[in-house]
Amino acid sequence: MLRLRTLVIATSIALAACSQQSNEQAQQPAPASTAPAKAGTAAAPAAAEVSAVNPFFEPSTLPFQAPPFDKIKDGDYQPAFAEGMKQHLAEIEKIAENPEPPTFENTIVPMEKSGQLLSRAMHAFDAVSGANTNDTLQKVQEEEAPKFAEHQDAIVMNDKLFKRIETIYSQRDSLKLDPESRRLVEVTYQNFVRGGAKLSDADKTKLKDLNKEESSLSTQFTNKLLAATKDGALVVDDKAKLDGMSEGDVAAAAEAGKGRKLDGKWVLPLQNTTQQPALQTLNDRPTREALFKASWNRAEKGDANDTRELISRIAQIRAEQAKLLGFSSYAAWKLEDQMAKTPEAALGFMDKLAPAATARAEREAKDIQDVIDQQKGGFKVEAWDWNHYAEQVRKAKYDLDESQIKPYFELDNVLQNGVFYAANQLYGLTFKERKDIPVWQPDVRVFEVFDKDGSSLALFYCDYFKRDNKNGGAWMSNLVDQSKLMGTKPVIFNVANFTKPAPGQAALLSFDDVITMFHEFGHGLHGIFANTQYPSLSGAATARDFVEFPSQFNEHWATDPKIFANYAKNYQTGEPMPQALVDKIKKAKTFNKGYDMTELVSAALLDMSWHSLGADVPKQDPDKFEADALAKAKINLSYVPPRYRSSYFQHIWGNGYAAGYYAYLWTEMLADDAFQGFVDKGGMTRENGDRFRAMILSQGNTVELSKLYKDWRGKDPSIEPMLLNRGLKEAPQKK
C-alpha cells in the first residue's frame, strides 16, 4: 500500500498520490482566502527563537537530507507545523500578489518550491505517527488535522492565485512548455478545480467546513482503530488452547503477554485484516472462533473505540463534498482523474471478476466441507474454520503445509537475497546497510541504494515488526521526495507488521509475508527510481488505480526461479529448498484463489457502495448497510467475509483509498499483463528491467497514465493474464 500523509502538504497541491501505506493517509481539497489563514499560526514562536532547538527549522545535514530522528522530540512537530504553515502561506501570497503577468516561471515553479519547512516536518511526522505513535502524537494528529485542512483550502481557494493558474492553463498551447512542465500545469489546474477553486464564496465556505470536519473525523477514526485493534487482541490463559501453533509462535505469544504485563498468559495480537494468521494452525475450534470474532468485532463494542458513528458521518460528509463540487457521488468525483474515470467503469471491471471468484470460492468451500465431514466434525464451515481446513485441503491436494515452508523464509535472507537481489538482477541496484542514520525505533534498518554505475541513488528504511503502537498493514512512503528542481534524492521507507520472534528465535515468514515484502518494495522502487523535475509529479504521485501497479508487478519476482532459488534456503542449514517442495508450491499457486479474490472484491464493492451514496441519503447504519451492499452485489458468502469490515476499513476511512480500493484489483490486471509482457520478451533480463525503469518507474505522473502504460506495453492492458494467473480461468490446453 502507498500511504498518504495524514496531514496535507501542498507543493502545488498535487496531493492525489503522494504518500502512506500506507499504509498503509488525508487529502480532502480545502478552503481559501486571499489572506494567510490564521489557523495554526497564532501560537507559533518566532523562527529565531525556535531554530536553535527545533530540528525542522533548517534543512537536515544528514545524507540525502534524511530526518534527524535522534534530535526530533514530540514537542517539535507543532511549532514546526505552525511556522511551516505561516511561511508557506506567505510564499503563496507573494505568488498570488505578484504584479507581473502570470507565467510558468513566476507562478507554477515557485509554488513547487514553496512549503519546504512544512514538508520536512510532515514527512517525519507521517512516518512516526504511523509506525511508532503515542498519546502525545495522536493528540497532535487530532489537533492539527483540521488546521491542515484549512491550510490546504486557503491555497486551493485563493482567488488571485487560481486566476494566475487559470491564465497559464488557458495559454498552455502557446507557451512552448516541455512535456513535463505542461503536464504540471494541467495537473495543478485540475487539482484546484477539483478542490473547489471555481465555487461561489458561499459554497467555498461550506466546503471548507466539511473538509475540516472530515479531516478531524478521519484522524479520530485512525486513532480509535489503533486502540481497538490493540484492545481486541485475544488473551489466552491455557496453553492447551494454542495446540497446533508452532513453538516459535507460542513463544512469541508468551512474549506479547509479558509485554502487556500479562505474565503466564498468551496474547495473539490482531492484524489489520479480517482473517488472522493463527487461524490457520489453531486446532481448538472455540479458540479459532474467539480469535475471529475478536477481529470482526474489534471496533463494534459500543465503547470509546467504536467507529461506526464516525464512518457514518464521514460517508455523509463525502457525499456532501461531492455534491458541492457538482458530482452525483464521492466516487464520481474521486474517479474523474483516475484510469477508470467513472464508478461505472470500475464496477463493470469488478463485475467481470465477482462471478468467477465466488464460483471458485464455493467449489473451495465444498472441498473444505468434505474434510470436515470426513473427520465427523458435525458442523458447517464458518469463516473461522476456513484457513484451518483450507490448509488441510492443501496438504491433501498438494502434500504441502506452511510449517514445511517457513524455515526457508528467514526475514533478512528474504530481504537481502530475494528482494534486493531481484532489484540487482533487473536494474543493477546494490545495497549497503548504514548504521549511522538515526531511526524512529530500534527495529528500523537503513540501506543506501546504489545505481548500476555505482552512484548513490537513494536511502531505504525498513520497519517490519508488529508493535501495538503501529498502524496495521504494510505501506510505503517518502521521507524526502525526489526532485531535480529542488536538488533532492529520494528517501523511502517500507513498514510491515510481521510477528517479531521471541529473543533468540529466527524471524520466519509465511509465503504471504514474503509477497508483502516484494509488494512494498515495488512501491519503493517507484520512489527510488523517480527522475522528474517537479516534486508534485515525482515517484508514486500518480492516480490511485495506477500506484499499486509497480508494487503488484514486483510481487511476480518472488516466484521467479532464479530469485526464489537465491533466497529460499533453510535458515539453520543454508540448504536450498528441495526441488520437490518447490514443485509443490508451484502446483499450489492458484490454491484458495477463489477465497482470496472474493474477500478482495467484496471489500472493493463495499468501498464503492459507501462512496456511491448521494448527498440526500440519510446517515447509514453501518452493519445494515454493509449486509445490504454485499447481498445486492451477490457476494455475501458467510464463510468468505470481506477482507476489511466497514468499521475497521482503514484504507478508505483514513488512508486515502476512499472509492479507490478497487485499485488493487485494477492494478492486478496491469501487473499481470505487464509481467506477461516481460515473459514475451525473455523474462528477467537487464534490458527488460532498464526499459521498465525508464518508461514506467522513473516517470511518476509526467505522462497521462493510460498513454504511459500503452507506450511501454505497445497495447492497452488485457484482463486475460489476470484471470489465468489468479485461477479464475483455465489455461488453454496445449496440443
ZATOR-134550 format. One record per residue (C-alpha): y, x, z; residue in one letter. Coordinates in steps of 0.05 Angstrom, whole numbers, padded with zeros to 5 digits, always signed. Example, Ala and Ser with C-alpha at 12.3 -4.5 7.8 and 13.67 -1.06 7.14 Angstrom:
! ZATOR-134550
-00090+00246+00156A -00021+00273+00143S 
***
This chain:
! ZATOR-134550
+00000+00000+00000M +00070+00022-00014L +00113+00007+00046R +00184-00018+00040L +00235+00006+00091R +00243-00044+00147T +00318-00035+00146L +00351-00031+00078V +00389+00027+00050I +00429+00015-00012A +00436+00072-00060T +00456+00028-00118S +00419-00030-00083I +00359-00018-00127A +00315-00038-00068L +00258-00074-00102A +00209-00018-00098A +00225+00039-00054C +00185+00046+00006S +00126+00024+00066Q +00053+00012+00062Q +00065+00004+00074S +00048-00008+00096N +00039-00013+00095E +00177-00063+00093Q +00259-00119+00089A +00291-00128+00025Q +00329-00191+00020Q +00390-00189-00023P +00452-00192+00022A +00528-00213+00039P +00592-00189+00011A +00661-00176+00030S +00712-00133-00003T +00727-00103+00065A +00678-00059+00103P +00630-00101+00144A +00643-00098+00219K +00571-00108+00239A +00540-00047+00270G +00603-00004+00267T +00644-00021+00328A +00604+00020+00378A +00597+00080+00332A +00620+00144+00364P +00666+00188+00323A +00628+00235+00277A +00658+00296+00311A +00632+00272+00379E +00562+00258+00355V +00549+00312+00303S +00536+00365+00356A +00478+00326+00384V +00456+00276+00332N +00407+00309+00283P +00423+00259+00227F +00497+00275+00220F +00484+00336+00177E +00430+00346+00124P +00366+00376+00152S +00360+00452+00145T +00284+00447+00143L +00246+00459+00078P +00256+00401+00030F +00307+00372+00080Q +00248+00345+00120A +00269+00306+00182P +00273+00349+00246P +00227+00304+00286F +00226+00356+00343D +00301+00343+00353K +00304+00268+00339I +00307+00224+00400K +00300+00148+00403D +00374+00144+00422G +00396+00180+00358D +00380+00124+00310Y +00431+00071+00326Q +00491+00118+00328P +00468+00146+00261A +00458+00076+00232F +00527+00054+00256A +00563+00115+00229E +00520+00114+00166G +00538+00042+00150M +00611+00057+00164K +00611+00117+00117Q +00571+00080+00064H +00617+00021+00062L +00678+00067+00059A +00646+00102-00001E +00631+00035-00034I +00702+00010-00021E +00731+00073-00053K +00690+00059-00116I +00709-00014-00117A +00784+00000-00108E +00787+00056-00160N +00848+00040-00204P +00816+00074-00264E +00778+00031-00314P +00704+00027-00294P +00658+00079-00326T +00587+00100-00313F +00612+00165-00283E +00664+00135-00236N +00623+00074-00213T +00547+00079-00222I +00540+00153-00207V +00580+00153-00142P +00541+00091-00120M +00477+00132-00128E +00507+00187-00086K +00531+00141-00030S +00499+00127+00037G +00466+00195+00050Q +00473+00194+00126L +00445+00124+00128L +00388+00144+00082S +00368+00203+00125R +00365+00161+00188A +00330+00103+00153M +00274+00145+00124H +00257+00178+00191A +00262+00112+00229F +00216+00078+00179D +00162+00130+00190A +00165+00130+00266V +00175+00055+00276S +00115+00040+00232G +00067+00095+00255A +00088+00112+00327N +00132+00057+00355T +00150+00040+00426N +00190-00014+00463D +00256+00022+00450T +00245+00029+00375L +00222-00044+00370Q +00286-00065+00404K +00325-00022+00355V +00290-00056+00297Q +00306-00125+00322E +00379-00108+00337E +00391-00072+00272E +00355-00117+00223A +00410-00170+00217P +00463-00115+00215K +00429-00083+00156F +00421-00149+00120A +00495-00159+00129E +00508-00088+00106H +00469-00098+00043Q +00504-00163+00029D +00572-00131+00039A +00556-00086-00020I +00519-00134-00066V +00571-00188-00058M +00632-00143-00063N +00670-00178-00119D +00711-00118-00142K +00650-00074-00143L +00609-00124-00182F +00665-00134-00234K +00662-00059-00248R +00587-00061-00255I +00590-00123-00299E +00641-00089-00344T +00597-00028-00353I +00537-00073-00365Y +00573-00112-00419S +00593-00047-00453Q +00525-00012-00447R +00510-00014-00522D +00573+00025-00539S +00573+00075-00482L +00524+00124-00513K +00485+00130-00449L +00419+00167-00446D +00359+00121-00437P +00352+00133-00361E +00426+00120-00349S +00424+00056-00390R +00363+00033-00351R +00401+00047-00285L +00459+00004-00309V +00412-00053-00326E +00373-00049-00261V +00436-00045-00219T +00467-00105-00253Y +00404-00146-00247Q +00397-00129-00173N +00468-00150-00159F +00460-00216-00196V +00393-00230-00163R +00425-00213-00097G +00479-00266-00104G +00538-00229-00135A +00554-00288-00181K +00551-00342-00127L +00612-00381-00104S +00644-00358-00039D +00613-00417-00002A +00543-00402-00028D +00552-00329-00013K +00566-00346+00059T +00504-00390+00062K +00461-00335+00031L +00488-00283+00079K +00468-00326+00139D +00399-00338+00110L +00389-00264+00096N +00408-00245+00167K +00362-00297+00197E +00304-00278+00151E +00313-00204+00167S +00312-00218+00242S +00251-00263+00239L +00213-00215+00194S +00224-00158+00244T +00204-00203+00301Q +00140-00221+00263F +00122-00148+00255T +00132-00133+00329N +00095-00195+00352K +00037-00179+00306L +00032-00108+00332L +00028-00134+00403A -00020-00189+00384A -00066-00140+00349T -00067-00094+00409K -00079-00151+00458D -00132-00181+00412G -00179-00121+00419A -00248-00141+00443L -00265-00115+00512V -00340-00108+00524V -00367-00096+00594D -00441-00089+00576D -00462-00031+00532K -00523-00071+00510A -00477-00117+00472K -00459-00058+00427L -00530-00050+00403D -00531-00026+00331G -00467+00015+00335M -00474+00090+00325S -00470+00137+00384E -00403+00163+00358G -00374+00093+00351D -00397+00073+00421V -00365+00137+00448A -00300+00121+00411A -00301+00050+00441A -00310+00080+00510A -00253+00128+00497E -00210+00069+00475A -00227+00036+00541G -00205+00097+00580K -00141+00098+00540G -00126+00028+00565R -00147+00046+00637K -00209+00004+00629L -00259+00055+00653D -00331+00033+00648G -00314-00016+00592K -00315-00010+00516W -00257-00031+00472V -00262-00050+00399L -00190-00047+00373P -00173-00094+00316L -00156-00070+00246Q -00106-00109+00206N -00155-00146+00161T -00195-00208+00179T -00262-00173+00179Q -00274-00116+00227Q -00316-00053+00214P -00361-00062+00275A -00385-00130+00249L -00430-00092+00201Q -00472-00058+00255T -00468-00103+00316L -00536-00135+00327N -00514-00184+00381D -00491-00247+00346R -00447-00274+00403P -00411-00206+00405T -00400-00210+00330R -00372-00280+00336E -00327-00259+00393A -00300-00199+00353L -00289-00241+00291F -00252-00295+00330K -00210-00243+00366A -00188-00221+00297S -00180-00290+00267W -00140-00318+00326N -00101-00256+00345R -00033-00288+00330A -00051-00360+00345E -00059-00363+00421K +00003-00403+00438G +00032-00343+00475D +00092-00298+00465A +00058-00264+00406N +00041-00328+00368D +00072-00320+00299T +00063-00390+00270R +00132-00416+00284E +00163-00353+00256L +00126-00356+00190I +00140-00430+00181S +00214-00415+00186R +00211-00353+00143I +00178-00392+00087A +00232-00446+00093Q +00288-00394+00091I +00260-00361+00030R +00256-00427-00007A +00329-00439+00011E +00349-00370-00013Q +00316-00382-00079A +00349-00450-00088K +00418-00420-00076L +00404-00368-00130L +00383-00421-00180G +00307-00417-00175F +00256-00471-00162S +00219-00428-00111S +00219-00360-00078Y +00161-00340-00123A +00201-00357-00186A +00258-00314-00160W +00215-00254-00140K +00173-00252-00203L +00231-00254-00251E +00235-00178-00254D +00160-00165-00246Q +00110-00151-00301M +00081-00221-00293A +00151-00252-00300K +00131-00321-00274T +00087-00351-00219P +00051-00389-00274E +00030-00323-00307A +00006-00294-00241A -00032-00357-00224L -00062-00361-00294G -00086-00289-00285F -00118-00307-00218M -00149-00369-00248D -00190-00323-00293K -00217-00288-00232L -00228-00341-00179A -00287-00380-00210P -00326-00317-00226A -00311-00287-00157A -00332-00349-00118T -00394-00360-00161A -00416-00289-00147R -00400-00297-00072A -00443-00359-00070E -00501-00321-00100R -00490-00266-00049E -00489-00318+00007A -00557-00343-00016K -00586-00273-00011D -00558-00266+00059I -00584-00334+00080Q -00653-00315+00054D -00653-00255+00100V -00631-00297+00160I -00685-00349+00145D -00739-00295+00136Q -00720-00269+00205Q -00724-00341+00232K -00651-00336+00253G -00644-00412+00255G -00570-00413+00234F -00527-00417+00172K -00488-00355+00152V -00418-00353+00182E -00360-00306+00169A -00381-00262+00229W -00451-00255+00201D -00433-00235+00130W -00423-00160+00137N -00482-00152+00184H -00531-00185+00138Y -00499-00161+00074A -00515-00091+00100E -00588-00112+00108Q -00588-00141+00038V -00560-00075+00013R -00616-00037+00049K -00668-00083+00019A -00640-00083-00052K -00617-00011-00057Y -00650+00023+00003D -00580+00043+00026L -00544+00035+00091D -00477+00060+00119E -00509+00105+00171S -00541+00146+00115Q -00474+00156+00081I -00424+00171+00136K -00449+00242+00153P -00427+00263+00083Y -00356+00238+00091F -00322+00281+00144E -00247+00267+00141L -00220+00337+00130D -00272+00352+00078N -00256+00288+00040V -00183+00306+00042L -00188+00379+00022Q -00248+00378-00024N -00241+00307-00050G -00170+00280-00052V -00136+00348-00062F -00190+00375-00107Y -00183+00315-00155A -00108+00327-00158A -00122+00400-00174N -00171+00384-00230Q -00127+00331-00262L -00058+00360-00251Y -00066+00432-00227G -00038+00419-00158L -00054+00464-00098T -00040+00451-00024F -00024+00494+00036K -00022+00467+00106E +00042+00481+00144R +00043+00484+00220K +00118+00499+00224D +00143+00430+00201I +00156+00383+00260P +00120+00316+00260V +00126+00249+00296W +00058+00252+00331Q +00009+00309+00343P -00045+00279+00297D +00002+00285+00237V -00011+00342+00188R +00036+00371+00136V +00019+00404+00070F +00063+00438+00019E +00046+00418-00052V +00049+00470-00107F +00053+00455-00181D +00006+00484-00233K +00055+00542-00245D +00056+00559-00171G +00125+00530-00158S +00137+00489-00095S +00137+00415-00113L +00136+00371-00051A +00115+00362+00022L +00059+00315+00040F +00047+00287+00110Y -00016+00250+00131C -00026+00209+00194D -00096+00180+00191Y -00120+00157+00260F -00110+00089+00291K -00064+00081+00351R -00044+00019+00389D +00029+00033+00373N +00016+00039+00298K +00022-00018+00249N -00044-00039+00218G -00068-00020+00150G -00053+00040+00106A +00010+00058+00068W +00053+00110+00034M +00128+00121+00037S +00181+00174+00029N +00218+00216+00079L +00261+00246+00024V +00269+00216-00046D +00266+00259-00108Q +00329+00261-00149S +00357+00313-00197K +00426+00284-00185L +00420+00297-00111M +00380+00362-00119G +00324+00335-00074T +00249+00343-00080K +00201+00291-00053P +00175+00289+00018V +00118+00238+00021I +00073+00211+00075F +00008+00172+00080N -00013+00132+00140V -00081+00100+00155A -00119+00071+00214N -00185+00107+00215F -00224+00107+00281T -00207+00170+00320K -00270+00204+00343P -00284+00220+00416A -00269+00293+00435P -00320+00339+00405G -00343+00288+00354Q -00332+00293+00279A -00286+00243+00243A -00336+00209+00198L -00312+00158+00147L -00342+00098+00114S -00341+00098+00039F -00286+00045+00042D -00245+00094+00083D -00256+00147+00030V -00230+00099-00023I -00169+00084+00022T -00153+00159+00024M -00155+00164-00052F -00115+00100-00058H -00058+00121-00013E -00055+00190-00044F -00048+00156-00112G +00017+00127-00085H +00032+00196-00060G +00024+00226-00130L +00072+00173-00156H +00123+00201-00108G +00104+00275-00114I +00110+00275-00190F +00176+00236-00191A +00222+00271-00241N +00283+00227-00250T +00357+00238-00248Q +00374+00179-00203Y +00344+00163-00135P +00344+00088-00148S +00294+00097-00205L +00252+00151-00174S +00178+00152-00159G +00150+00087-00134A +00215+00048-00143A +00180+00001-00192T +00160-00072-00195A +00111-00094-00142R +00058-00111-00195D +00062-00041-00223F +00070+00000-00159V -00003-00008-00138E -00027+00016-00206F -00025+00091-00193P -00059+00082-00126S -00115+00037-00152Q -00124+00083-00212F -00133+00143-00166N -00190+00107-00130E -00233+00119-00191H -00236+00194-00179W -00271+00184-00112A -00335+00169-00151T -00326+00218-00208D -00390+00260-00207P -00352+00326-00206K -00305+00305-00150I -00359+00269-00110F -00405+00329-00111A -00348+00373-00085N -00335+00332-00021Y -00398+00291-00006A -00430+00344+00038K -00464+00338+00105N -00415+00355+00160Y -00468+00392+00201Q -00506+00430+00147T -00458+00433+00089G -00514+00409+00044E -00492+00364-00014P -00513+00291-00013M -00583+00285-00042P -00583+00260-00113Q -00628+00202-00094A -00575+00178-00045L -00520+00188-00097V -00560+00146-00146D -00567+00091-00094K -00492+00089-00084I -00482+00083-00159K -00532+00028-00164K -00498-00009-00107A -00429-00002-00139K -00418-00076-00151T -00454-00098-00088F -00416-00151-00048N -00361-00153-00101K -00362-00229-00101G -00342-00228-00028Y -00291-00173-00037D -00257-00207-00096M -00259-00277-00064T -00225-00254+00001E -00172-00217-00040L -00159-00275-00089V -00156-00325-00032S -00103-00283+00004A -00063-00276-00060A -00066-00350-00073L -00046-00364-00001L +00015-00319-00010D +00034-00354-00076M +00025-00422-00043S +00073-00405+00014W +00125-00378-00034H +00119-00435-00085S +00148-00485-00034L +00213-00518-00055G +00274-00520-00010A +00267-00595+00000D +00197-00588+00031V +00195-00595+00107P +00173-00539+00153K +00098-00530+00147Q +00043-00528+00199D +00011-00460+00182P -00061-00478+00197D -00060-00544+00158K -00020-00512+00101F -00070-00455+00096E -00130-00501+00096A -00099-00547+00044D -00078-00490-00001A -00147-00458-00002L -00180-00525-00014A -00134-00542-00071K -00149-00474-00103A -00224-00488-00093K -00233-00421-00059I -00246-00446+00012N -00315-00417+00025L -00326-00420+00100S -00363-00354+00101Y -00311-00317+00060V -00244-00323+00097P -00181-00295+00066P -00171-00221+00075R -00110-00240+00116Y -00096-00305+00152R -00025-00331+00145S -00009-00315+00218S -00025-00241+00211Y -00008-00230+00137F +00038-00171+00149Q +00043-00155+00074H +00080-00219+00059I +00120-00232+00123W +00140-00161+00140G +00124-00111+00085N +00158-00134+00022G +00098-00164-00014Y +00122-00237-00010A +00100-00273-00073A +00071-00205-00093G +00003-00198-00061Y -00027-00217-00129Y -00003-00148-00150A -00065-00117-00121Y -00107-00157-00170L -00058-00148-00228W -00058-00073-00217T -00134-00071-00212E -00131-00095-00284M -00082-00039-00302L -00122+00013-00264A -00189-00005-00293D -00161-00009-00363D -00126+00058-00353A -00190+00090-00328F -00225+00065-00390Q -00170+00099-00429G -00188+00165-00394F -00262+00153-00408V -00248+00141-00481D -00212+00208-00485K -00260+00251-00447G -00250+00231-00375G -00225+00281-00323M -00190+00334-00365T -00125+00371-00352R -00099+00345-00418E -00110+00273-00398N -00081+00286-00329G -00019+00320-00355D -00007+00264-00404R -00014+00211-00350F +00033+00250-00305R +00085+00258-00360A +00083+00187-00387M +00068+00147-00323I +00072+00182-00256L +00137+00220-00268S +00175+00164-00300Q +00190+00119-00240G +00228+00058-00263N +00264+00092-00320T +00229+00051-00374V +00212-00023-00377E +00143-00022-00345L +00103-00062-00397S +00130-00014-00450K +00116+00046-00406L +00043+00026-00400Y +00035+00008-00473K +00067+00073-00496D +00017+00112-00455W -00045+00070-00469R -00029+00052-00541G -00041-00022-00528K -00030-00077-00477D -00077-00077-00417P -00142-00115-00423S -00176-00153-00366I -00246-00136-00393E -00255-00069-00358P -00235-00102-00292M -00285-00158-00300L -00340-00108-00315L -00321-00057-00262N -00315-00110-00207R -00382-00141-00224G -00352-00207-00248L -00381-00200-00317K -00446-00170-00341E -00441-00108-00385A -00467-00119-00455P -00538-00094-00463Q -00545-00031-00505K -00591-00039-00565K 
***
